Amino acid sequence: MSTGGNDGGHPGPDYSNPGPLDGLRVLELSDEKGQFCGKLMADLGADLIKIEPPGGQNTRYVGPFLDDKPHPERSLSFWHYNTSKRAITLNLETADGRRLFRQLASRADIVLETRPPGYLPALGLGYNDLSADNPRLIMCSLTPFGQTGPWRDYLTCDIAHMAGGGQMASSGYDPEDAENAPPIAPGGGNAWHIGGHYAYMGILAALYWRDMSGQGQYMDASIHEACALTTEGAIAIYLSTREVVRRHTGRHASPDNSVKIQLPTKDGGWVNTTRSGTALNPARLRRLAEWMDQYGLAQDLLDEKYNDLATVQADAQHTTDVLANFILNMPQEDVYRGGQERDFPWGAIRSMDEIIGDDHLEDRGFFVQVEHPELGRTFTYPGAAAIYNGSPWRISRRPPLIGEHNEEILCGELGVPREQLTMLAESGVI
C-alpha cells in the first residue's frame, strides 16, 4: 500500500507513531446519532470505549448484513461507524451499572452521549454528577434538538432533520425536468454526519481550552442547529435578500434559474461541468470553443461578438446548449480530462464500483484492509481522510463484538473480580 504524498515531496504516515489523540480516554454512549463522532476520535488514536446495553446497541441490527445474513455481529453499517473502538456492555438502569460507569468516567477525558435530554441526570450520571469526581471531564450531549427549547423532546430521524434543517427544501429538480416535483432528502444519514462533525470539532475545541485552563466543560450539541448551519447559502441569502432559493437538478439551489451542469456523454456516462455557462469570460469561452472546433462542434462560439463579456453572460444558455451537444458526442473520460487540461474543474459522475477502483485513491492508500479474525476474513474499508506524517489517522482494529472487552476493562482496569462477571451477567448488569 502506498504511504501517500511522497510524489509531492511530503513524507507518508509513520505507522510506528501513535495517532494525534493518543492518550485520551473516551466513553461513548451513543446510537446512530453519535457513532460517527466516536469513530473520528477512535481512528485518530483515542482509546474509545463504546458502552452498549446488554445484548448490544440497536445500530447492530441495521442492514445490509455480511452475506445477507442478519445478525448483530454482521451489520456492515455498524462495522463502518465503529472501527478502532473497544466495547463493553453495561445496564445503566441498575445500581451496579451506574457504579461501574461512574468509575469509568472518573478516569475518562471525554463522555459522548446521545441519550434523550434529562435521561442521564435522572440516573445521577449527568455532567454535574460526573464532574464532581473528575473536574477535567469534557461531556458532550449530542441530541436532536438540544437540552432546552420547545422541541427538545420531539422524536426525530435523519430524514426529519433534512426536512427541518432546510436541506430538503433546497434539494430536488428543475420544473422542466419534473413538473411540480417535491423536495428530495439527501440520503445516507447526512444529519448524523453533520451533527457528528460539529460535535467532534466542539470536543477538540474544549480539549484545547482544558489544556489552557485545566477545566473540563459540558457541551449541549443540537443536530438541528448543526443542520441549520449547513444549508450552504440558503439561510444567508434569505436573511440578506428575503429571497428563497429554488431547487435545481443536480446543482446548487439559487434564487434565479442557473444553467445545467450535469451533462450526458456519448458512451452513456455523465460529467459535471462546474463553472461553465454563466461563470465564463471571453478568454475561457474561447478556450472551450477552440477545443470544440477541433471536432467541428463549436457552432458560432468563435464569433468575435463573444469577445464582449456582456454578450457571453447574456448567451449563457446558448453556450450551455452548444457545450451539451459537444459533450454528447464525446466519451466521458475524454471530456472530463480535456476540461481539466483547459483549467475547468470538471469531473466524471461515477458509480461506487468506479470509486473503489480509483487509481488516485489507491495511490494515496485510502482503502485499507481490516482483519476480522473471528471470521477468518479480511475486508476493505474506506480509510483516512488525511495523511498525517507524524501522528497517523488509521483504523487500529475492526469493530468490536458485543461485550468483547468486558473482562479486559471491567476486570483488568476497574478491578472487578473475574468470578463476579458471571453474576453481573446473570443479574442483567452486563
C-alpha positions as CSV (number, residue, x, y, z in Angstrom):
1,M,0.0,0.0,0.0
2,S,1.3,3.5,-0.8
3,T,2.2,5.6,2.2
4,G,0.8,8.6,0.2
5,G,2.1,12.0,-0.5
6,N,5.7,11.1,-1.5
7,D,5.4,12.3,-5.1
8,G,4.6,15.7,-3.8
9,G,7.7,15.9,-1.6
10,H,5.8,15.1,1.6
11,P,6.6,12.1,3.8
12,G,4.0,9.5,4.2
13,P,2.4,8.4,7.5
14,D,4.7,6.9,10.1
15,Y,2.6,4.0,11.4
16,S,5.1,3.4,14.2
17,N,3.8,6.6,15.9
18,P,0.6,6.9,17.8
19,G,-2.4,8.9,16.5
20,P,-2.9,12.6,17.4
21,L,-5.5,11.7,20.1
22,D,-3.4,9.0,21.7
23,G,-3.6,9.1,25.5
24,L,-7.2,10.3,25.6
25,R,-9.9,8.1,27.0
26,V,-13.4,8.5,25.5
27,L,-16.6,6.9,26.8
28,E,-19.3,6.6,24.1
29,L,-22.9,6.2,25.0
30,S,-24.4,6.6,21.5
31,D,-26.6,5.2,18.8
32,E,-26.7,6.3,15.1
33,K,-26.6,9.9,16.1
34,G,-23.1,9.9,17.6
35,Q,-21.3,6.8,16.5
36,F,-19.6,8.7,13.6
37,C,-18.2,11.3,16.0
38,G,-16.9,8.5,18.1
39,K,-15.3,6.8,15.1
40,L,-13.4,10.0,14.2
41,M,-11.8,10.2,17.6
42,A,-11.1,6.4,17.7
43,D,-9.5,6.3,14.3
44,L,-7.3,9.3,15.4
45,G,-5.9,7.3,18.3
46,A,-8.2,7.9,21.3
47,D,-8.9,4.9,23.5
48,L,-12.7,4.9,22.9
49,I,-14.9,2.5,24.9
50,K,-18.3,2.0,23.4
51,I,-20.8,1.3,26.2
52,E,-23.7,-0.8,24.9
53,P,-26.8,-2.2,26.7
54,P,-26.7,-6.0,27.3
55,G,-27.3,-7.7,24.0
56,G,-25.8,-4.8,22.0
57,Q,-26.7,-1.4,20.7
58,N,-29.7,-1.3,18.3
59,T,-27.4,0.0,15.5
60,R,-26.1,-3.6,15.2
61,Y,-29.4,-4.5,13.6
62,V,-29.1,-2.0,10.8
63,G,-28.6,-3.7,7.4
64,P,-27.1,-4.6,5.0
65,F,-25.5,-7.6,6.6
66,L,-22.5,-9.6,5.6
67,D,-23.5,-12.3,3.1
68,D,-27.1,-11.1,3.6
69,K,-27.3,-13.0,6.9
70,P,-29.0,-10.7,9.5
71,H,-27.0,-10.9,12.7
72,P,-25.9,-8.2,15.2
73,E,-22.2,-9.1,14.5
74,R,-22.6,-8.8,10.7
75,S,-24.1,-5.3,10.2
76,L,-22.0,-3.6,7.6
77,S,-23.4,-0.2,8.8
78,F,-22.2,-0.9,12.3
79,W,-18.8,-2.0,11.1
80,H,-18.2,1.2,9.2
81,Y,-19.1,3.5,12.1
82,N,-17.4,1.7,14.9
83,T,-13.8,1.0,13.8
84,S,-10.9,1.3,16.3
85,K,-13.3,1.1,19.3
86,R,-13.4,-1.2,22.3
87,A,-16.8,-2.2,23.7
88,I,-18.4,-3.3,26.9
89,T,-22.0,-3.9,27.9
90,L,-23.5,-2.1,30.8
91,N,-27.0,-1.6,32.0
92,L,-27.2,1.9,33.4
93,E,-30.7,1.2,34.8
94,T,-29.1,-0.9,37.5
95,A,-27.2,0.3,40.6
96,D,-24.1,-1.7,39.7
97,G,-24.2,-0.5,36.1
98,R,-24.3,3.1,37.3
99,R,-21.5,2.5,39.8
100,L,-19.2,0.9,37.2
101,F,-20.0,3.8,34.7
102,R,-19.0,6.4,37.3
103,Q,-15.8,4.6,37.9
104,L,-15.0,4.7,34.2
105,A,-16.0,8.3,34.0
106,S,-13.7,9.3,36.9
107,R,-10.7,8.4,34.8
108,A,-12.0,9.4,31.4
109,D,-11.3,12.6,29.4
110,I,-14.5,12.7,27.3
111,V,-18.0,11.4,27.6
112,L,-20.0,11.4,24.3
113,E,-23.7,10.6,24.8
114,T,-26.9,10.7,22.7
115,R,-29.5,9.7,25.3
116,P,-32.7,11.8,25.5
117,P,-32.4,15.1,27.4
118,G,-32.6,14.6,31.1
119,Y,-32.1,10.8,31.0
120,L,-28.5,10.7,32.4
121,P,-29.1,13.4,35.1
122,A,-32.1,11.4,36.3
123,L,-29.8,8.5,36.9
124,G,-27.3,10.6,38.7
125,L,-24.9,10.4,35.7
126,G,-25.2,14.0,34.4
127,Y,-22.3,16.3,34.0
128,N,-22.6,17.8,37.4
129,D,-22.5,14.4,39.0
130,L,-19.6,13.1,36.9
131,S,-17.5,16.2,37.0
132,A,-17.7,16.2,40.8
133,D,-15.4,13.2,40.7
134,N,-13.5,14.4,37.6
135,P,-13.3,18.2,37.1
136,R,-11.3,17.8,33.9
137,L,-14.0,15.8,32.3
138,I,-15.5,17.0,28.9
139,M,-19.0,15.8,28.3
140,C,-20.8,16.2,25.0
141,S,-24.6,15.5,24.8
142,L,-25.4,15.2,21.1
143,T,-29.2,15.2,20.8
144,P,-31.7,16.0,18.0
145,F,-32.8,19.5,19.4
146,G,-30.6,20.1,22.4
147,Q,-31.3,20.1,26.1
148,T,-33.7,23.1,26.1
149,G,-36.3,24.6,24.0
150,P,-39.9,23.7,23.0
151,W,-38.6,20.9,20.6
152,R,-36.2,19.2,23.0
153,D,-38.4,16.1,23.5
154,Y,-39.5,15.7,19.9
155,L,-38.9,12.4,18.2
156,T,-36.8,12.5,15.0
157,C,-34.9,10.7,12.4
158,D,-32.3,11.6,9.7
159,I,-34.9,12.5,7.1
160,A,-36.8,14.7,9.6
161,H,-33.7,16.6,10.2
162,M,-33.1,17.1,6.5
163,A,-36.6,18.5,6.3
164,G,-36.5,20.7,9.4
165,G,-32.9,21.8,8.9
166,G,-33.5,23.2,5.5
167,Q,-31.5,20.8,3.3
168,M,-34.6,19.1,1.8
169,A,-36.1,22.4,0.6
170,S,-33.0,23.1,-1.5
171,S,-32.8,19.6,-3.0
172,G,-34.8,18.5,-6.0
173,Y,-35.4,19.1,-9.7
174,D,-36.0,21.9,-12.2
175,P,-39.6,22.2,-13.2
176,E,-38.7,21.3,-16.8
177,D,-37.2,18.0,-15.6
178,A,-40.0,17.1,-13.2
179,E,-43.1,19.3,-13.0
180,N,-44.4,20.0,-9.5
181,A,-41.7,17.8,-8.1
182,P,-41.5,17.5,-4.4
183,P,-38.4,18.3,-2.3
184,I,-35.9,15.5,-2.1
185,A,-34.0,14.4,1.0
186,P,-30.3,13.6,0.7
187,G,-29.7,10.1,1.9
188,G,-27.1,8.2,3.9
189,G,-27.6,9.6,7.4
190,N,-26.5,13.1,6.4
191,A,-27.9,14.7,9.6
192,W,-26.0,12.3,11.8
193,H,-22.8,13.1,9.9
194,I,-23.4,16.8,10.2
195,G,-24.1,16.7,13.9
196,G,-21.2,14.3,14.5
197,H,-18.8,16.5,12.7
198,Y,-19.8,19.6,14.7
199,A,-19.7,17.6,18.0
200,Y,-16.2,16.4,17.1
201,M,-15.0,19.9,16.4
202,G,-16.5,21.2,19.6
203,I,-14.9,18.4,21.6
204,L,-11.5,19.2,20.2
205,A,-12.0,22.9,21.0
206,A,-13.0,22.0,24.6
207,L,-9.8,19.9,24.9
208,Y,-7.7,22.9,23.8
209,W,-9.5,25.1,26.4
210,R,-8.9,22.4,29.0
211,D,-5.2,22.5,28.2
212,M,-5.2,26.2,28.8
213,S,-7.5,26.3,31.9
214,G,-7.2,22.9,33.4
215,Q,-11.0,22.6,33.5
216,G,-13.4,20.4,31.6
217,Q,-16.8,21.6,30.4
218,Y,-20.2,20.5,29.2
219,M,-21.4,20.7,25.6
220,D,-25.1,20.8,24.6
221,A,-24.9,19.9,20.9
222,S,-28.0,20.1,18.7
223,I,-28.2,18.2,15.4
224,H,-31.0,20.6,14.3
225,E,-28.8,23.6,14.8
226,A,-25.9,21.9,13.1
227,C,-28.1,21.2,10.1
228,A,-29.5,24.8,10.0
229,L,-25.8,25.9,10.0
230,T,-25.1,23.8,7.0
231,T,-27.6,24.9,4.3
232,E,-24.9,26.4,2.0
233,G,-26.1,29.9,1.2
234,A,-29.8,29.3,1.7
235,I,-30.2,31.0,5.1
236,A,-27.7,33.8,4.3
237,I,-29.4,34.6,1.1
238,Y,-32.8,34.8,2.8
239,L,-31.5,36.9,5.7
240,S,-30.0,39.5,3.3
241,T,-32.5,39.5,0.4
242,R,-35.6,37.7,1.7
243,E,-35.4,35.5,-1.4
244,V,-36.0,31.8,-1.1
245,V,-33.6,29.6,-3.1
246,R,-35.2,27.4,-5.7
247,R,-34.4,23.8,-6.4
248,H,-32.2,22.8,-9.3
249,T,-31.5,19.4,-10.8
250,G,-28.1,18.2,-9.5
251,R,-26.7,21.6,-8.7
252,H,-26.7,24.4,-6.2
253,A,-30.0,25.9,-5.2
254,S,-30.3,29.6,-6.0
255,P,-33.0,32.3,-6.3
256,D,-32.6,32.5,-10.0
257,N,-32.5,29.9,-12.7
258,S,-28.9,28.7,-13.3
259,V,-27.7,26.7,-16.3
260,K,-27.4,22.9,-16.1
261,I,-24.1,21.5,-15.2
262,Q,-24.6,17.7,-15.4
263,L,-24.5,16.6,-19.0
264,P,-24.6,13.2,-20.6
265,T,-21.7,11.8,-22.7
266,K,-21.6,9.7,-25.9
267,D,-20.8,6.5,-24.0
268,G,-23.7,6.7,-21.6
269,G,-21.8,8.5,-18.8
270,W,-22.2,11.9,-17.3
271,V,-19.9,14.8,-16.4
272,N,-20.2,17.7,-14.0
273,T,-19.2,20.9,-15.9
274,T,-18.9,23.2,-12.9
275,R,-18.1,26.9,-13.7
276,S,-19.2,26.8,-17.3
277,G,-22.1,28.9,-18.7
278,T,-22.6,32.0,-16.5
279,A,-19.1,31.7,-15.0
280,L,-17.4,32.1,-18.4
281,N,-15.5,35.1,-19.5
282,P,-14.4,35.7,-23.2
283,A,-11.0,34.1,-22.7
284,R,-12.3,31.0,-21.1
285,L,-15.1,30.6,-23.6
286,R,-12.6,30.9,-26.5
287,R,-10.5,28.2,-24.9
288,L,-13.6,25.9,-24.9
289,A,-14.7,26.9,-28.4
290,E,-11.2,26.2,-29.9
291,W,-11.4,22.7,-28.3
292,M,-14.9,22.1,-29.7
293,D,-13.9,23.4,-33.1
294,Q,-11.3,20.6,-33.4
295,Y,-14.3,18.3,-33.7
296,G,-16.4,20.7,-35.8
297,L,-18.8,21.3,-32.9
298,A,-18.1,24.9,-31.8
299,Q,-21.1,26.3,-33.9
300,D,-20.8,30.1,-33.5
301,L,-18.8,30.3,-30.3
302,L,-15.7,31.5,-32.1
303,D,-17.6,34.6,-33.4
304,E,-16.0,37.9,-32.4
305,K,-19.1,39.0,-30.6
306,Y,-18.1,36.7,-27.8
307,N,-15.1,38.9,-27.1
308,D,-17.6,41.0,-25.1
309,L,-18.3,39.9,-21.6
310,A,-21.9,41.1,-21.6
311,T,-22.6,39.0,-24.7
312,V,-21.0,35.9,-23.1
313,Q,-23.2,36.3,-20.0
314,A,-26.4,37.1,-21.9
315,D,-25.9,34.0,-24.1
316,A,-25.1,31.6,-21.2
317,Q,-27.9,29.3,-22.1
318,H,-26.9,29.1,-25.7
319,T,-23.3,28.4,-24.7
320,T,-24.6,25.6,-22.4
321,D,-26.6,24.1,-25.3
322,V,-23.6,24.1,-27.6
323,L,-21.5,22.6,-24.8
324,A,-24.1,19.9,-24.1
325,N,-24.1,18.9,-27.8
326,F,-20.3,18.7,-27.8
327,I,-20.3,16.5,-24.7
328,L,-23.0,14.3,-26.1
329,N,-20.6,13.5,-28.9
330,M,-17.6,12.7,-26.7
331,P,-16.6,9.9,-24.4
332,Q,-16.8,10.7,-20.7
333,E,-13.1,10.1,-20.0
334,D,-12.0,12.4,-22.8
335,V,-14.5,15.2,-21.8
336,Y,-13.6,15.5,-18.1
337,R,-9.8,15.1,-18.7
338,G,-10.0,17.6,-21.6
339,G,-11.8,20.1,-19.4
340,Q,-9.2,19.6,-16.6
341,E,-6.4,20.3,-19.1
342,R,-8.1,23.6,-20.0
343,D,-8.4,24.7,-16.4
344,F,-12.0,23.8,-15.9
345,P,-12.9,21.9,-12.7
346,W,-14.9,19.2,-14.4
347,G,-15.3,15.7,-13.2
348,A,-16.9,12.4,-14.2
349,I,-20.0,11.3,-12.3
350,R,-19.0,8.0,-11.0
351,S,-20.6,4.9,-9.5
352,M,-19.4,3.2,-6.4
353,D,-17.6,0.4,-8.3
354,E,-15.6,3.1,-10.2
355,I,-14.7,4.8,-6.9
356,I,-13.4,1.6,-5.4
357,G,-11.1,1.1,-8.4
358,D,-10.0,4.7,-8.4
359,D,-6.2,4.8,-9.1
360,H,-5.8,8.1,-7.3
361,L,-7.3,6.8,-4.1
362,E,-5.3,3.6,-4.5
363,D,-2.1,5.6,-4.9
364,R,-2.7,7.5,-1.7
365,G,-3.5,4.4,0.2
366,F,-7.1,5.4,1.0
367,F,-8.6,1.9,1.1
368,V,-7.3,-0.3,3.9
369,Q,-7.6,-3.9,4.7
370,V,-9.1,-4.7,8.1
371,E,-8.8,-8.2,9.6
372,H,-11.8,-9.9,11.2
373,P,-10.1,-12.8,12.9
374,E,-13.3,-14.3,14.3
375,L,-14.5,-14.7,10.6
376,G,-11.1,-15.7,9.2
377,R,-11.5,-12.9,6.7
378,T,-10.1,-9.5,5.8
379,F,-12.4,-6.7,4.4
380,T,-11.7,-3.5,2.6
381,Y,-12.7,-0.3,4.4
382,P,-12.5,3.4,3.5
383,G,-9.6,4.8,5.5
384,A,-8.2,8.1,6.5
385,A,-9.4,11.5,5.1
386,A,-6.0,13.0,5.6
387,I,-2.4,11.8,5.7
388,Y,-0.6,12.7,8.9
389,N,3.1,12.2,8.5
390,G,3.8,12.2,12.3
391,S,0.7,11.0,14.1
392,P,-1.3,8.9,11.6
393,W,-5.1,8.6,11.2
394,R,-5.7,4.9,10.9
395,I,-8.1,2.1,11.6
396,S,-6.4,0.3,14.5
397,R,-8.9,-2.5,15.0
398,R,-12.1,-3.9,13.5
399,P,-15.4,-3.0,15.1
400,P,-15.9,-4.7,18.5
401,L,-18.1,-7.7,19.2
402,I,-20.8,-7.4,21.8
403,G,-19.2,-7.1,25.2
404,E,-15.9,-8.2,23.7
405,H,-13.8,-6.1,26.2
406,N,-15.9,-6.7,29.3
407,E,-13.2,-8.7,31.1
408,E,-10.4,-6.6,29.8
409,I,-11.9,-3.4,31.0
410,L,-14.1,-4.3,34.0
411,C,-11.6,-6.8,35.5
412,G,-8.3,-5.6,34.1
413,E,-8.9,-1.8,34.6
414,L,-11.6,-1.5,37.2
415,G,-10.5,-4.4,39.3
416,V,-13.8,-6.3,39.2
417,P,-13.0,-9.9,40.3
418,R,-13.4,-12.3,37.3
419,E,-15.8,-14.6,39.2
420,Q,-18.2,-11.6,39.5
421,L,-18.6,-11.2,35.8
422,T,-21.0,-14.2,35.6
423,M,-23.0,-12.8,38.5
424,L,-23.2,-9.4,36.8
425,A,-24.3,-11.0,33.6
426,E,-27.0,-13.1,35.3
427,S,-28.3,-10.1,37.1
428,G,-28.6,-8.1,33.9
429,V,-25.8,-5.6,34.6
430,I,-23.6,-6.6,31.7
